[in-house]
Amino acid sequence: MIAALPRPFVLLWGAQLVSNLGTQVSLYALALWLYQRQEQLATFAAVAIAVQLAKLLVLPVLGRRLALWPRRRVMLLANGVGSGTTLLLALHLLRWGGATPVVLACIAVAAAAEATLLLCFSTLIPQLVPPQQLGAASGLFASCDGAIVMAAPFLGALLAASAGLVGVLAVDAASSLLAAACTAWVVLPGPLGPAGDDQPPLLGSGVRAALAALWQQPQWRPLLLVNTLVAAALAAVEIGFPAWVVSAFGVGRLSLAMALGGLGYLLGTQLWARRWAALPGGWVRLLRRALLLQGVLLTGSGLLLFQARTGPLAALWFASVTSFALAVPLVLAALQALWQRQIPAPLQPRLFAGRYSLEALARLAALLGLSALVDRVLVPAVAWPQWPHWFIGALGTGPGRPTAMALGLVGWAVILPLLAQWRPLGRMGRIAG
């Protein structure tokens, strides 16, 4: 699939893959380092909050101006800022040991640079590939993000143990410089012109105007709702699933589950490339079915059935983990392909800025909401002694039960809105086909 795509797209995709991987690895290593220093789980949340807030600050500015700026210069500047910030942080750690506010500020700057690269590259895709290859290009773009999320914790811990935190930051800075070199090599299209008269007008140029435009158009509203739903659900699973498995089963099962998840993710990526990338009429159908499967699997996570430690039910548990991971690249690729096909290229910088801002808000709400739900609501509720034994036992057993219940609620939070948007998505699919 990669070999058949235009060379400029492949080079930029590879550059952003390397740059984003370096950034995410260093972010995880920094969060781990802060946690080891302070021994507070809140430090992980602080890093995530700094990243999301930085995106919310930079995306409105980009939404107003990006269509008028030369993309090469913007991407080179973002790579330079990311690399320079990382090197300055490494020097700060070597000389002063790293104060937490300084570390978080540097993380925010690096995250803002990464958000700039994300918006630039995603809105360049329709100009770099022909329409018949849009599905393949969107699949590559979307799948690499999930792959990085899965690989970053392992690589961050490995590099931090072998090269130290400064070594991790040096690798991150080198990845940004490599991405800048690839960007400088590629010939990119110039700034986009204004939208045509046949396109919906945007009343204003900020994120609020972009979200209002997406909401007001019946053909775009279901896509915005489902995209936000997916962002929130995946963020909740990213923190809830490891916490549940470690609490209920131990680190050994988490390692195996992550390995099976990686295998499922790889299979899902290959399935998209071989079966669905060239079928625009089937993208919505795939999105609905894959997301419904994930919701059903999440609703079952709190049941005793999926908490069996040994025997045939344990095999079913691992099959469920693999199936959920397999559906992730299918959902992300279908969403990205539909966004690229539905939104005209001249409107993408502003509308995608609104899309990514809402994603950041959804992720932030999920990260904070899931932990509050487990710690403040479900843990005290499970410990309440007045529940009938048959009722509380039917919801699962073991120390990870409150987190499993939260994941089950996430599943219902996926299924119910998805069913509400089932027909509007179907109408959008018929238009896309």
C-alpha positions as CSV (number, residue, x, y, z in Angstrom):
1,M,0.0,0.0,0.0
2,I,2.8,2.5,0.9
3,A,4.7,1.9,-2.4
4,A,1.7,2.7,-4.5
5,L,1.1,6.2,-2.9
6,P,2.8,9.4,-4.2
7,R,6.3,9.9,-2.9
8,P,5.7,13.3,-1.3
9,F,3.0,11.8,0.9
10,V,5.1,8.8,1.9
11,L,8.0,11.0,2.9
12,L,5.9,13.3,4.9
13,W,4.0,10.4,6.5
14,G,7.3,8.8,7.5
15,A,8.7,12.1,8.8
16,Q,5.6,12.7,11.0
17,L,5.6,9.1,12.2
18,V,9.2,9.4,13.4
19,S,8.6,12.9,14.9
20,N,5.4,11.9,16.7
21,L,6.9,8.7,18.0
22,G,9.9,10.6,19.4
23,T,7.5,13.1,21.1
24,Q,5.3,10.5,22.6
25,V,8.2,8.4,23.8
26,S,9.7,11.4,25.6
27,L,6.3,12.4,27.0
28,Y,5.9,8.9,28.6
29,A,9.4,8.9,29.9
30,L,9.0,12.3,31.4
31,A,5.7,11.3,33.1
32,L,7.4,8.1,34.4
33,W,10.3,10.2,35.7
34,L,8.0,12.7,37.5
35,Y,6.0,9.8,39.0
36,Q,9.2,8.2,40.3
37,R,10.3,11.4,41.9
38,Q,6.9,12.3,43.6
39,E,5.2,8.9,43.8
40,Q,1.9,10.5,42.9
41,L,-0.4,9.2,40.2
42,A,-1.5,12.8,39.6
43,T,1.7,13.5,37.8
44,F,0.6,11.2,34.9
45,A,-2.6,13.2,34.7
46,A,-0.6,16.5,34.9
47,V,1.4,15.6,31.8
48,A,-1.8,14.6,29.9
49,I,-3.5,17.8,31.0
50,A,-0.6,20.0,29.9
51,V,-0.6,18.3,26.5
52,Q,-4.3,18.8,25.9
53,L,-4.3,22.4,27.1
54,A,-1.5,23.2,24.8
55,K,-3.5,21.8,21.9
56,L,-6.5,23.9,22.9
57,L,-4.4,27.0,22.9
58,V,-2.6,26.6,19.6
59,L,-5.4,25.1,17.4
60,P,-7.6,28.2,17.4
61,V,-4.7,30.3,16.1
62,L,-3.9,27.7,13.4
63,G,-7.6,27.5,12.4
64,R,-7.7,31.2,11.6
65,R,-4.3,31.5,9.8
66,L,-3.1,28.1,8.5
67,A,-4.9,28.3,5.1
68,L,-3.0,31.5,4.3
69,W,0.5,30.3,5.5
70,P,3.0,28.3,3.5
71,R,2.8,24.8,4.9
72,R,6.5,24.0,4.5
73,R,7.6,26.9,6.6
74,V,5.0,26.2,9.3
75,M,6.0,22.5,9.5
76,L,9.7,23.4,9.6
77,L,9.1,25.9,12.3
78,A,7.1,23.4,14.3
79,N,9.9,20.8,14.0
80,G,12.5,23.4,15.0
81,V,10.5,24.5,18.0
82,G,9.9,20.9,19.1
83,S,13.5,19.9,18.7
84,G,14.8,23.1,20.4
85,T,12.4,22.8,23.4
86,T,13.5,19.2,23.9
87,L,17.2,20.1,23.9
88,L,16.6,23.0,26.3
89,L,14.8,20.6,28.6
90,A,17.6,18.1,28.5
91,L,20.1,20.9,29.4
92,H,17.9,22.0,32.2
93,L,17.7,18.5,33.6
94,L,21.5,18.2,33.4
95,R,22.2,21.4,35.2
96,W,19.3,22.1,37.6
97,G,17.7,18.6,38.0
98,G,14.3,19.6,36.5
99,A,11.7,21.5,38.4
100,T,8.2,20.2,37.7
101,P,6.7,23.5,36.4
102,V,9.6,23.9,33.9
103,V,9.1,20.3,32.7
104,L,5.4,20.7,32.2
105,A,5.9,24.0,30.4
106,C,8.4,22.4,28.0
107,I,6.0,19.5,27.5
108,A,3.2,22.0,26.6
109,V,5.4,23.7,24.0
110,A,6.4,20.4,22.4
111,A,2.7,19.3,22.4
112,A,1.8,22.6,20.6
113,A,4.4,21.9,18.0
114,E,3.1,18.4,17.5
115,A,-0.5,19.6,17.1
116,T,0.7,22.1,14.5
117,L,2.3,19.3,12.5
118,L,-0.8,17.1,12.9
119,L,-3.1,19.8,11.5
120,C,-0.7,20.7,8.7
121,F,-0.2,17.2,7.5
122,S,-3.8,16.0,7.8
123,T,-5.1,19.0,5.7
124,L,-2.4,18.4,3.1
125,I,-3.5,14.8,2.3
126,P,-6.2,15.7,-0.3
127,Q,-3.6,17.8,-2.1
128,L,-0.9,15.1,-2.1
129,V,-2.9,12.0,-3.2
130,P,-5.4,11.4,-5.9
131,P,-9.1,10.8,-4.9
132,Q,-8.9,7.1,-5.5
133,Q,-6.0,6.7,-3.0
134,L,-7.7,8.8,-0.3
135,G,-8.8,5.8,1.6
136,A,-5.3,4.2,1.7
137,A,-3.6,7.5,2.7
138,S,-6.2,8.2,5.4
139,G,-5.7,4.7,6.7
140,L,-2.0,5.2,7.0
141,F,-2.4,8.6,8.6
142,A,-4.9,7.3,11.2
143,S,-3.3,4.0,12.0
144,C,0.1,5.3,12.9
145,D,-1.4,7.4,15.7
146,G,-2.8,4.3,17.4
147,A,0.4,2.4,16.8
148,I,2.4,5.1,18.4
149,V,0.1,5.1,21.5
150,M,0.7,1.4,21.9
151,A,4.5,1.5,21.3
152,A,5.4,4.7,23.2
153,P,5.1,3.2,26.7
154,F,7.3,0.3,25.9
155,L,9.9,2.3,24.1
156,G,9.8,5.1,26.7
157,A,10.5,2.7,29.6
158,L,13.1,0.9,27.6
159,L,15.0,4.0,26.5
160,A,14.8,5.6,29.9
161,A,16.3,2.5,31.5
162,S,19.1,2.1,29.0
163,A,20.0,5.7,28.0
164,G,18.5,7.8,30.8
165,L,16.0,10.6,30.5
166,V,18.5,12.9,28.8
167,G,19.2,10.2,26.3
168,V,15.4,9.9,25.6
169,L,15.2,13.6,25.0
170,A,18.2,13.6,22.7
171,V,16.5,10.9,20.6
172,D,13.3,13.0,20.5
173,A,15.2,16.0,19.3
174,A,17.0,14.0,16.6
175,S,13.6,12.6,15.4
176,S,12.3,16.2,15.0
177,L,15.4,17.2,13.0
178,L,15.0,14.2,10.8
179,A,11.4,15.1,10.2
180,A,12.4,18.6,9.3
181,A,14.9,17.3,6.8
182,C,12.2,15.2,5.1
183,T,9.9,18.2,5.1
184,A,12.5,20.4,3.5
185,W,13.1,17.8,0.8
186,V,9.4,17.5,-0.3
187,V,7.8,19.9,-2.7
188,L,4.5,21.0,-1.1
189,P,1.5,22.8,-2.6
190,G,1.1,26.5,-1.9
191,P,-1.4,28.2,0.4
192,L,-5.0,27.3,-0.3
193,G,-7.3,29.8,-1.9
194,P,-10.7,30.8,-0.5
195,A,-13.6,28.4,-0.5
196,G,-15.8,28.4,-3.6
197,D,-19.3,29.9,-3.6
198,D,-20.9,26.4,-3.5
199,Q,-19.3,25.7,-0.1
200,P,-21.0,26.5,3.3
201,P,-19.9,29.9,4.6
202,L,-18.0,30.1,7.9
203,L,-19.2,32.9,10.1
204,G,-15.9,33.7,11.8
205,S,-12.5,32.0,11.8
206,G,-12.1,30.6,15.3
207,V,-12.7,27.2,16.8
208,R,-16.2,28.1,17.9
209,A,-17.2,29.2,14.4
210,A,-15.7,25.9,13.0
211,L,-17.7,23.8,15.4
212,A,-20.8,25.8,14.7
213,A,-20.3,25.2,11.0
214,L,-19.8,21.5,11.5
215,W,-22.9,21.2,13.7
216,Q,-25.2,23.2,11.4
217,Q,-24.5,21.0,8.4
218,P,-26.6,17.8,8.6
219,Q,-24.1,15.9,6.5
220,W,-21.2,16.8,8.9
221,R,-23.0,16.7,12.4
222,P,-23.0,12.9,12.7
223,L,-19.3,12.7,11.9
224,L,-18.5,15.3,14.5
225,L,-20.5,13.5,17.2
226,V,-19.0,10.1,16.5
227,N,-15.5,11.5,16.2
228,T,-15.7,13.1,19.6
229,L,-17.2,9.9,21.0
230,V,-14.4,7.8,19.7
231,A,-11.7,10.2,21.1
232,A,-13.3,10.2,24.6
233,A,-13.8,6.4,24.6
234,L,-10.2,5.6,23.5
235,A,-8.8,8.0,26.0
236,A,-10.7,6.3,28.8
237,V,-9.6,2.9,27.6
238,E,-6.0,3.9,27.4
239,I,-5.9,4.6,31.2
240,G,-8.7,2.4,32.4
241,F,-7.7,-0.9,30.7
242,P,-4.1,-1.1,32.1
243,A,-5.2,0.0,35.6
244,W,-7.9,-2.7,35.6
245,V,-5.7,-5.5,34.3
246,V,-2.9,-4.7,36.7
247,S,-5.2,-4.5,39.7
248,A,-7.2,-7.6,38.8
249,F,-4.7,-9.9,37.3
250,G,-1.2,-8.5,37.7
251,V,1.5,-7.2,35.4
252,G,2.1,-10.6,33.7
253,R,-1.4,-10.6,32.1
254,L,-1.0,-7.0,31.1
255,S,2.1,-7.8,29.1
256,L,0.4,-10.6,27.3
257,A,-2.7,-8.5,26.7
258,M,-0.6,-5.6,25.2
259,A,1.1,-8.1,22.9
260,L,-2.2,-9.5,21.7
261,G,-3.5,-6.0,21.3
262,G,-0.6,-5.1,19.1
263,L,-1.2,-8.2,17.0
264,G,-4.9,-7.2,16.7
265,Y,-4.0,-3.7,15.7
266,L,-1.6,-4.9,13.0
267,L,-4.4,-7.3,11.7
268,G,-6.9,-4.4,11.6
269,T,-4.4,-2.2,9.7
270,Q,-3.9,-4.9,7.1
271,L,-7.6,-5.5,6.8
272,W,-8.3,-1.9,6.1
273,A,-5.5,-1.8,3.4
274,R,-6.6,-5.0,1.7
275,R,-10.4,-4.8,2.0
276,W,-11.8,-1.4,2.8
277,A,-9.4,1.4,1.7
278,A,-10.8,1.5,-1.9
279,L,-14.5,1.2,-0.9
280,P,-15.8,4.7,0.0
281,G,-19.4,3.4,0.1
282,G,-18.5,0.9,2.8
283,W,-16.6,3.2,5.1
284,V,-19.7,4.2,7.2
285,R,-20.9,0.6,7.4
286,L,-17.5,-0.5,8.6
287,L,-17.3,2.4,11.1
288,R,-20.7,1.5,12.6
289,R,-20.0,-2.2,13.0
290,A,-16.5,-1.9,14.3
291,L,-17.6,0.8,16.9
292,L,-20.6,-1.3,17.9
293,L,-18.3,-4.3,18.5
294,Q,-16.0,-2.2,20.7
295,G,-19.0,-0.9,22.7
296,V,-20.3,-4.5,23.3
297,L,-16.8,-5.7,24.4
298,L,-16.5,-2.8,26.8
299,T,-19.9,-3.5,28.3
300,G,-18.8,-7.0,29.0
301,S,-15.6,-6.0,30.7
302,G,-17.2,-5.7,34.1
303,L,-18.8,-9.1,34.1
304,L,-17.5,-12.2,35.8
305,L,-17.4,-13.8,32.3
306,F,-14.5,-11.6,31.3
307,Q,-12.6,-11.8,34.6
308,A,-11.9,-15.5,34.5
309,R,-8.2,-16.2,35.2
310,T,-7.9,-19.6,33.7
311,G,-9.7,-22.0,31.4
312,P,-11.8,-21.4,28.3
313,L,-13.2,-18.1,29.6
314,A,-9.7,-16.8,29.9
315,A,-9.2,-17.6,26.2
316,L,-12.4,-15.7,25.5
317,W,-11.0,-12.7,27.4
318,F,-7.8,-12.6,25.3
319,A,-9.9,-13.0,22.1
320,S,-11.9,-10.0,23.2
321,V,-8.8,-7.9,23.8
322,T,-7.5,-8.8,20.3
323,S,-10.9,-8.1,18.7
324,F,-11.1,-4.7,20.4
325,A,-7.6,-3.7,19.2
326,L,-8.3,-5.0,15.7
327,A,-11.3,-2.6,15.5
328,V,-9.3,0.4,16.6
329,P,-7.4,1.1,13.3
330,L,-10.6,0.3,11.3
331,V,-12.6,2.9,13.3
332,L,-9.8,5.5,13.1
333,A,-9.1,4.9,9.4
334,A,-12.8,5.1,8.4
335,L,-13.3,8.3,10.4
336,Q,-10.3,10.0,8.8
337,A,-11.3,8.9,5.3
338,L,-14.8,10.2,5.8
339,W,-13.5,13.5,7.1
340,Q,-11.2,13.9,4.1
341,R,-14.0,13.0,1.7
342,Q,-16.7,15.1,3.3
343,I,-14.8,18.4,4.0
344,P,-13.7,20.4,1.0
345,A,-9.9,21.0,1.0
346,P,-10.1,24.8,1.3
347,L,-12.2,24.5,4.5
348,Q,-10.2,21.8,6.1
349,P,-7.6,23.9,8.0
350,R,-10.3,25.8,9.9
351,L,-12.8,22.9,10.3
352,F,-10.1,20.4,11.3
353,A,-8.8,22.9,13.9
354,G,-12.3,22.7,15.5
355,R,-12.4,19.0,15.1
356,Y,-9.0,18.5,16.9
357,S,-9.9,21.0,19.6
358,L,-13.1,19.1,20.4
359,E,-11.0,15.9,20.4
360,A,-8.6,17.4,22.9
361,L,-11.5,18.5,25.1
362,A,-13.1,15.0,24.9
363,R,-9.8,13.3,25.8
364,L,-9.3,15.7,28.7
365,A,-12.8,15.1,30.0
366,A,-12.4,11.3,29.7
367,L,-9.0,11.3,31.5
368,L,-10.3,13.3,34.4
369,G,-13.8,11.8,34.4
370,L,-12.9,8.2,34.5
371,S,-10.5,8.5,37.4
372,A,-13.1,10.6,39.3
373,L,-15.8,8.0,38.5
374,V,-13.7,5.1,39.8
375,D,-12.2,6.7,42.9
376,R,-15.1,8.9,44.0
377,V,-18.2,6.9,42.9
378,L,-17.6,3.3,42.1
379,V,-15.1,2.3,44.8
380,P,-17.3,3.6,47.6
381,A,-20.4,2.1,45.9
382,V,-18.9,-1.3,45.7
383,A,-17.8,-1.1,49.3
384,W,-21.3,-0.3,50.5
385,P,-22.3,-3.3,52.7
386,Q,-26.0,-3.1,52.0
387,W,-25.9,-4.5,48.4
388,P,-27.5,-8.0,48.0
389,H,-24.8,-10.5,47.5
390,W,-26.2,-11.9,44.3
391,F,-26.4,-8.4,42.8
392,I,-22.9,-7.2,43.6
393,G,-21.4,-10.6,42.7
394,A,-23.0,-10.6,39.3
395,L,-21.1,-7.5,38.4
396,G,-17.7,-9.3,38.7
397,T,-15.2,-10.1,41.4
398,G,-11.7,-9.2,42.3
399,P,-9.8,-6.0,43.2
400,G,-10.2,-4.5,39.7
401,R,-14.0,-4.6,39.8
402,P,-14.7,-0.8,40.1
403,T,-12.5,0.0,37.1
404,A,-14.1,-2.8,35.1
405,M,-17.5,-1.4,35.9
406,A,-16.3,2.0,34.7
407,L,-15.2,0.5,31.4
408,G,-18.6,-1.2,31.1
409,L,-20.2,2.2,31.5
410,V,-17.9,3.5,28.8
411,G,-19.2,0.7,26.6
412,W,-22.8,1.9,27.1
413,A,-21.6,5.5,26.5
414,V,-20.4,4.3,23.1
415,I,-23.4,2.1,22.1
416,L,-26.3,4.5,22.9
417,P,-25.0,7.6,21.0
418,L,-23.9,5.4,18.1
419,L,-27.4,3.9,17.8
420,A,-28.9,7.4,17.9
421,Q,-26.6,8.4,15.0
422,W,-27.0,5.1,13.1
423,R,-29.4,6.4,10.4
424,P,-27.7,9.8,9.9
425,L,-24.4,8.0,9.4
426,G,-26.1,5.7,6.9
427,R,-27.3,8.7,4.9
428,M,-23.8,10.1,4.9
429,G,-22.5,6.8,3.7
430,R,-24.9,6.8,0.8
431,I,-23.6,10.2,-0.2
432,A,-20.0,9.1,0.2
433,G,-20.7,6.0,-2.0
